[in-house]
Amino acid sequence: MGGALGTKAEERRGMLSKSAAKAFFLGGTAVTASVFLALTWDTFQQIPGRTNASALTEGVKRGKHLWESNNCMGCHTLFGEGAYYAPELTKVHERRGPAFIRAMLKDPQAMFPGQRQMTNYHFKDEEIEDLVAFFEWVGKVDLNGFPAKPNLGAPAQRAQVAGSTGHAPEVFGQVCTTCHSLQGAGGTVGPALDGVGDRLDAAYLEKWLRDPMSVKPGTTMPKLPLDDAQLGALVTFLSSQKLTKEVAQ
Amino acid sequence: MKFQSQKVAWGFFATCMLLLSLQLIYGFIMGFAHAGYDGLHQWIPFNTARATHTNLLVMWLLAGFMGAAYWIIPDECDRELAWPRLAWVQLIALVVVGVTAIIGFHLNWWEGRKFLEIPRPLDFLVVVDVLLFVGNIGWTVWKADKKSTTSMVLFFGLLAAALLYLPGMIPTDNQTVDSFWRWWVVHLWVEGVWELIMGAILSYLLIKLTGVDREIIEKWLYVIVGFTFLSGVLGTGHHYYYIGTPRYWLMVGGIFSALEPLAFLGMAIYAFAMAKKGGRTHPNRVALLWTVGCAFMSFVGAGFLGFAHTLPQVNMYTHGTLVTAMHGHMAFWGAYAMLVLAIMAYALPIMTGRKVYEGATAGFAFWTSNIGMTAMTLAFAVAGVSQVVLERRAGMDFLTVQKEIEIHFWGLILAACLFTLGICAFIYDFIRYGLPTAPLRSGEARSVTPPEILPTAAAARGAV
């Protein structure tokens, strides 16, 4: 390419000739296009390993299809690609966990009342499992370190909740702590749940969790899509949150 | 206007005006949603507005390129289009496919892949339509006695754009592979072959408007598209940093995309230099303003702002944030929207025989839309940088950050109002130009170009 610029004709005339310019264009394009094609070939050799292509189950494939046929990228980003209206979902399986994803997809409006809305696509249970599988696969692709961990100020809190309340049910760590905190870790939308077992009994908690609006009309506490087993585990766990016991110890 | 068949360009330009108006409406819907007012969510959710906004853009730019080609090719080749009626059929087909796609987006019917949302069956129709167009242009060039560099670069740019649509249709179950091919289309279009089209249209406009010798302008056209491909092809690597592709793309993409602004800088210097050399004596000053403005704004938007977040170290934090929207808006406006408006500003007076460019609205449209777009870009920049710092670097929750930056979207909406005012002025002028009814002239230079810059005199002045 550099050679094309320094032809004899150019030196003779003291300037670049049109044919030299054309040669520069064609030559440069040919060289870069060849390198690009070679790198493309090599990339395709590496992709199966870097993306765990062997773990691409039928569920993951169906999940990808659901992701596309509902244009999830029109609001969210995945691998940082998409629109910037809703959260980046590459690491959602690791960050929020499957219980949160299921609750969110079952009733998107319930989780963040009064906030930016997500469409309810009325996914069937098996479709939700496919999407969970897709997110789990996506989260394990080698992305050269993306997304980077936040490196300013105090790190995000949510991840620590599960550690500090070892016996908490999965749904508590992934769903409840989005808004509520326990031992200082979690969200700040709803009240802290430290000592909630002192304040509320099990019967009230169950009624409250089943349908918050019937207990307190106008509350922003969502009616979460919980099954009986999850509900039972939550009531047991919340009832056991007593500050008095800790003081006695 | 030299040839009857050039009139078909008017149909494409009118389509541009219509689709651009719709694009603005959907932009406002998204702006308000970001500011916290998503009242239309039930009927037009964000993903519908977004797909409609970007696809309308692509569609009206393609319509603009097609209109430009139907205008330029007969002029450059000195003959009528091969099949003028086919051009009209092809326009109607394009509009039908486009409208079907847009309606589909409102009914949750799409492919859901950023920028390539239109459903697969329609993809095939697009390919057929574009092949008809390229065939029509190609046959006209083929039959012509003279094959100018400008017409050849334009033709090969359009042909390559049509071919590069195909990789986007390769089926795959792997998200990484999917993304990889998608950028073959999107990147190699906007930072590759579309720049060939841009370079060719710019050089046509500069030849016509400045009167500088064709040989000089076309020589620099080669140099600029040479730099474009030298940097832009391997610059595709800046989309391959973080999608599951090998690590070497960080270096390849980083180095070559850092060189991309040079091509745009070259384009800007080229336009300014030629405009200066030609002495700006053409009466249609506004057309020259759009031409030179296009080269300048594409350097700022695509070159400079693209460089601002293309290095892997920066992109690690800005990738997938509103910083991308900042770069995207001014890049598309400067490089391609202004280009289409420039060719319209040049061709409409000749097509219709009216000199609307002499009025005050023509200049008003240029300055207001450009100031509006600059202000929009600044609003996106503030929102985007805030998002990067709060969410990506300090680790705050996504929705909390979005609440924090809502205020900047009111700034965006205000700026967008200004921009819209400018576009309305442009459309008002378009309507005042009316239908393409001007009688044919053997050389359009006679109707609008004063004798002092007719080719021979200009060639003498242009020779270096």
Interface residues (C-beta under 8 A of the other chain):
Chain A: M1 M15 L16 S17 K18 A21 K22 F24 F25 G28 T29 T32 A33 V35 F36 L39 T40 D42 T43 F44 Q46 I47 R50 T51 A53 L56 V60 K61 K64 W67 E68 S69 N70 N71 C72 M73 G74 C75 T77 L78 F79 G80 E81 G82 A83 Y84 Y85 A86 P87 E88 F112 Q115 R116 Q117 T119 V138 V141 D142 L143 N144 G145 F146 P147 A148 K149 P150 N151 L152 G153 A154 P155 A156 G187
Chain B: M30 A33 H34 G36 D38 H41 P45 F46 N47 T48 R50 A51 F105 N108 W110 E111 G112 R113 K114 E117 T149 D173 N174 Q175 T176 V177 D178 S179 F180 E215 E218 K219 W220 Y222 V223 V225 G226 F227 F229 L230 V233 L234 T236 G237 Y240 Y241 Y242 I243 G244 T245 P246 R247 Y248 W249 L250 V252 F256 M316 Y317 H319 G320 T321 L322 T324 A325 Q387 V389 E391 R392 R393 A394 G395 M396 D397 F398 L399 Q402 V464
